[in-house]
Amino acid sequence: MGADTPTEGLLRRVDSDIRRAVAGQERAIIAFSGGLASLILAALVRKRCDVTCEVVGLPGSADAESAVVAEKFLDYPVRIVRPAPMNVLRAARAIASADARLSPPAALSLVPLALVEARHPRERILSGFGLTWDSSPVRSFLRSRSTILPGLQARTAAPPSRFRLLRVADLLGLPESFSRAARRTPAEGSGIGPSIRAMAHAEHASVARLLASGIPLHDYHGRAATRVIPKSSPVD
């Protein structure tokens, strides 16, 4: 048998990480966004055990809408979590305070994962973050968590390219209409980014100041968050 192609090698390493992570488990929980990495993760995990795809998405967010489509057409069991604005802010502040090197956009993109972890404190969560993020502070933060990040430990400095992940999706037989969806950060896809920016605007503050706990939590009454969250969250 010939050597693996780069795509086959990546798929084999990620699948091996997943096999070890779910060994002996009847069910696994994935912090799911409907993006390319989480689709690949769900496709591999469900071959080995039952899976629940838990999605943090505010009403009308791209991630919530993508999860509904994935449940309908790919038969992924999906649970959508719609957090209260104050819980989003508390989680964002906790993440920002945990590592001062995290930029506000990076801290906000970690909020959906932190909220899923908080809902299942006695279970290990799987996430596709290990396949996508190329920020040293983010990788350091992720390694400090109990969440399982297939592909992260075997990685070198850079994550796989989107091209390589698309080839993995093709090997797994994922429909192009799902795997070729527009890229979006977890902060924007979940609607958390727009929500936090609305809070900051309501307080006449920057997002960085809001996350730095410069404004007491009780000063925010949640009015702006429901007013400005778009029906379809921005993507990059």
C-alpha positions as CSV (number, residue, x, y, z in Angstrom):
1,M,0.0,0.0,0.0
2,G,1.3,3.4,-0.9
3,A,1.9,6.3,1.4
4,D,-1.0,8.5,2.4
5,T,-1.7,11.7,0.5
6,P,-1.6,14.8,2.6
7,T,-5.4,14.8,2.7
8,E,-5.6,11.1,3.7
9,G,-2.9,11.7,6.3
10,L,-4.9,14.5,7.9
11,L,-8.1,12.5,7.9
12,R,-6.3,9.5,9.4
13,R,-4.8,11.6,12.2
14,V,-8.1,13.4,13.1
15,D,-10.0,10.1,13.0
16,S,-7.4,8.5,15.3
17,D,-7.8,11.4,17.7
18,I,-11.6,10.9,17.7
19,R,-11.3,7.1,18.1
20,R,-9.3,7.6,21.3
21,A,-11.5,10.3,22.5
22,V,-14.8,8.4,22.2
23,A,-13.6,4.9,23.1
24,G,-16.1,3.3,25.4
25,Q,-18.6,6.1,25.1
26,E,-22.1,5.7,23.9
27,R,-22.6,9.4,23.2
28,A,-20.5,12.4,22.4
29,I,-21.3,16.1,22.4
30,I,-19.9,18.3,19.7
31,A,-19.7,22.1,20.0
32,F,-21.2,22.6,16.6
33,S,-21.4,25.6,14.3
34,G,-22.4,24.1,10.9
35,G,-19.0,25.2,9.6
36,L,-16.5,23.1,7.7
37,A,-14.5,21.8,10.7
38,S,-17.6,20.9,12.8
39,L,-19.2,19.1,9.8
40,I,-16.1,17.0,9.4
41,L,-16.0,16.3,13.1
42,A,-19.6,15.3,13.3
43,A,-19.3,13.0,10.2
44,L,-16.4,11.1,11.9
45,V,-17.8,11.0,15.4
46,R,-21.1,9.6,14.4
47,K,-19.4,6.6,12.8
48,R,-18.2,5.6,16.3
49,C,-21.0,6.6,18.7
50,D,-24.2,8.5,19.0
51,V,-23.7,12.3,18.7
52,T,-25.4,15.4,19.8
53,C,-24.5,18.6,18.0
54,E,-24.9,21.5,20.4
55,V,-25.1,24.9,18.7
56,V,-24.9,28.2,20.5
57,G,-26.8,30.7,18.3
58,L,-28.8,33.7,19.0
59,P,-32.1,34.0,17.0
60,G,-31.6,34.5,13.3
61,S,-27.8,33.7,13.5
62,A,-26.1,31.9,10.7
63,D,-24.9,29.0,12.9
64,A,-28.4,28.4,14.2
65,E,-29.8,28.4,10.7
66,S,-27.1,26.1,9.4
67,A,-27.7,23.7,12.3
68,V,-31.3,23.4,11.4
69,V,-30.4,22.6,7.8
70,A,-27.8,20.0,8.9
71,E,-30.3,18.3,11.1
72,K,-32.8,18.2,8.2
73,F,-30.6,17.1,5.4
74,L,-27.7,15.3,7.0
75,D,-29.7,13.8,9.9
76,Y,-27.4,15.3,12.6
77,P,-29.1,15.4,16.0
78,V,-29.0,19.1,16.8
79,R,-29.7,21.1,20.0
80,I,-29.8,24.9,19.7
81,V,-28.8,26.9,22.8
82,R,-29.9,30.5,22.8
83,P,-28.1,32.2,25.7
84,A,-29.3,35.3,27.5
85,P,-27.3,38.4,26.7
86,M,-25.9,38.7,30.2
87,N,-24.7,35.1,30.2
88,V,-22.9,35.9,26.9
89,L,-21.2,38.9,28.5
90,R,-20.2,37.0,31.7
91,A,-18.6,34.3,29.6
92,A,-16.8,36.7,27.4
93,R,-15.4,38.6,30.4
94,A,-14.2,35.4,32.0
95,I,-12.4,34.3,28.8
96,A,-10.8,37.8,28.3
97,S,-9.6,37.9,31.9
98,A,-8.1,34.3,31.6
99,D,-5.5,35.4,29.1
100,A,-4.7,39.1,28.4
101,R,-3.2,38.1,25.0
102,L,-6.6,37.2,23.6
103,S,-8.0,39.9,21.3
104,P,-11.6,40.9,21.7
105,P,-12.6,39.1,18.5
106,A,-10.8,35.9,19.6
107,A,-12.3,36.0,23.1
108,L,-15.8,36.4,21.6
109,S,-15.2,33.5,19.2
110,L,-14.4,31.3,22.3
111,V,-17.7,32.1,24.0
112,P,-19.9,29.5,22.2
113,L,-17.5,26.7,23.2
114,A,-17.3,28.0,26.8
115,L,-21.1,28.0,27.0
116,V,-21.4,24.4,25.8
117,E,-18.7,23.4,28.3
118,A,-20.7,25.1,31.1
119,R,-23.8,23.1,30.2
120,H,-21.9,19.8,30.5
121,P,-19.4,20.2,33.3
122,R,-19.0,16.4,33.8
123,E,-18.7,15.5,30.1
124,R,-15.9,16.1,27.6
125,I,-16.9,18.1,24.6
126,L,-15.4,17.8,21.1
127,S,-14.7,20.9,19.0
128,G,-13.4,21.6,15.6
129,F,-11.3,24.6,16.9
130,G,-8.1,22.5,16.7
131,L,-8.5,22.3,12.9
132,T,-9.0,26.0,12.2
133,W,-7.4,28.5,14.6
134,D,-3.9,29.8,13.9
135,S,-3.5,32.1,16.9
136,S,-1.0,31.2,19.6
137,P,-3.1,32.7,22.5
138,V,-6.2,30.8,21.2
139,R,-4.3,27.5,20.9
140,S,-2.9,28.0,24.4
141,F,-6.4,28.8,25.8
142,L,-7.8,25.7,24.1
143,R,-5.1,23.4,25.5
144,S,-6.0,24.6,29.0
145,R,-9.6,23.3,28.6
146,S,-11.0,19.8,29.0
147,T,-12.5,20.0,25.5
148,I,-11.2,17.4,23.0
149,L,-9.7,19.1,19.9
150,P,-9.0,16.5,17.3
151,G,-6.1,17.5,15.1
152,L,-4.6,20.1,17.5
153,Q,-2.0,17.9,19.2
154,A,-0.7,16.5,16.0
155,R,-0.5,19.9,14.3
156,T,2.6,21.9,13.6
157,A,2.5,25.7,13.8
158,A,-0.2,26.2,11.3
159,P,-3.7,24.6,10.9
160,P,-4.6,22.7,7.8
161,S,-5.6,25.0,4.9
162,R,-9.2,25.4,3.9
163,F,-8.3,23.6,0.7
164,R,-7.1,20.6,2.7
165,L,-10.2,20.5,4.8
166,L,-12.4,20.7,1.7
167,R,-10.6,17.7,0.3
168,V,-11.2,15.8,3.6
169,A,-14.9,16.8,3.3
170,D,-14.9,15.3,-0.2
171,L,-13.4,12.1,1.0
172,L,-16.1,11.8,3.6
173,G,-18.8,12.4,1.0
174,L,-20.2,15.6,2.5
175,P,-22.4,17.5,0.1
176,E,-20.7,20.5,-1.5
177,S,-23.7,22.7,-0.5
178,F,-22.6,22.2,3.1
179,S,-18.9,22.0,2.9
180,R,-18.6,25.1,0.6
181,A,-20.6,27.3,2.8
182,A,-19.2,30.8,3.4
183,R,-16.6,31.0,6.2
184,R,-17.5,32.8,9.4
185,T,-16.0,33.1,12.8
186,P,-17.8,31.6,15.8
187,A,-18.4,35.1,17.2
188,E,-20.1,36.3,14.0
189,G,-21.8,33.0,13.1
190,S,-23.4,32.6,16.5
191,G,-24.6,36.2,16.6
192,I,-22.5,36.8,19.8
193,G,-20.3,39.4,18.1
194,P,-23.2,41.6,17.0
195,S,-24.8,41.2,20.4
196,I,-21.7,42.3,22.3
197,R,-21.1,45.2,20.0
198,A,-24.7,46.3,20.6
199,M,-24.1,46.2,24.3
200,A,-20.9,48.2,24.0
201,H,-22.7,50.8,21.8
202,A,-25.5,51.1,24.4
203,E,-22.9,51.8,27.0
204,H,-20.9,54.2,24.8
205,A,-17.9,51.9,25.3
206,S,-15.5,49.9,23.1
207,V,-15.9,46.1,23.1
208,A,-12.4,45.9,24.7
209,R,-13.5,48.1,27.6
210,L,-16.8,46.2,28.0
211,L,-14.9,42.9,28.2
212,A,-12.4,44.3,30.6
213,S,-15.1,44.7,33.2
214,G,-14.8,48.4,33.2
215,I,-18.6,48.6,33.2
216,P,-20.6,46.9,36.1
217,L,-22.8,44.2,34.8
218,H,-25.9,45.7,36.4
219,D,-25.5,48.8,34.2
220,Y,-26.5,46.9,31.1
221,H,-30.2,46.1,30.7
222,G,-30.1,44.2,27.4
223,R,-32.0,46.6,25.3
224,A,-29.6,46.8,22.4
225,A,-28.9,43.2,21.9
226,T,-32.3,42.3,20.6
227,R,-32.5,45.5,18.5
228,V,-29.5,45.1,16.3
229,I,-28.8,41.4,15.9
230,P,-29.3,40.8,12.1
231,K,-31.4,38.1,10.7
232,S,-28.3,36.7,9.0
233,S,-25.0,37.2,10.9
234,P,-22.1,38.6,8.9
235,V,-19.6,36.1,7.5
236,D,-16.0,36.6,6.5
